């Protein structure tokens, strides 16, 4: 019975840490870039876009398609960085838990 009590305590601690991690991730921002940094997109840890920065040299009415492609590339770069940061934080959080491969906690 003591083992069950210990497991429940660990589960409660994990739940509190998960809530704290979600708050941290919401405040975390990552910036992706494309076109040699001429387009930058900033996302939070939840993948929500927070800002777009466009180098004024790119604003040419004849190059709108290129600009749109660069924004998509920068957004995807930022999203990949945000996902990597989430995975890193999850590994830190669950490091001592010994979860089976492929198993993840709900976010």
C-alpha positions, 0 to 999 in steps of 0.5 A, spaced: 500 500 500 505 504 501 508 503 494 501 505 491 501 512 496 508 513 493 506 512 486 500 517 487 504 522 490 509 522 484 503 522 479 501 529 483 508 532 483 508 530 475 501 533 474 504 540 478 510 540 473 506 539 467 502 545 469 508 549 470 511 547 464 505 549 460 506 556 463 513 556 461 512 554 454 507 559 453 512 564 455 517 561 451 518 564 444 523 562 438 524 565 432 525 562 425 528 565 419 528 565 411 532 568 406 538 569 410 534 572 415 530 577 411 524 574 413 523 572 421 517 569 424 516 568 432 512 563 435 511 561 442 512 554 445 504 553 443 506 554 436 502 561 435 505 566 431 507 572 435 511 576 430 513 577 423 519 581 421 520 583 413 526 586 411 524 592 407 528 591 401 524 585 400 517 589 399 517 589 391 510 588 388 513 584 382 516 579 388 510 578 392 510 570 391 517 570 393 515 574 399 510 569 401 514 563 400 519 566 405 514 567 410 512 560 410 519 557 410 520 562 416 514 560 420 516 552 419 523 554 421 520 557 427 515 551 429 520 546 428 524 550 433 518 550 438 517 543 437 524 541 439 524 546 445 517 542 447 521 535 446 527 538 450 523 540 456 519 534 456 525 530 456 527 534 462 521 533 466 520 525 465 527 524 465 526 520 472 520 517 470 522 511 465 516 512 460 516 506 455 519 508 448 514 512 444 509 514 450 508 521 451 504 525 456 498 529 454 499 536 453 
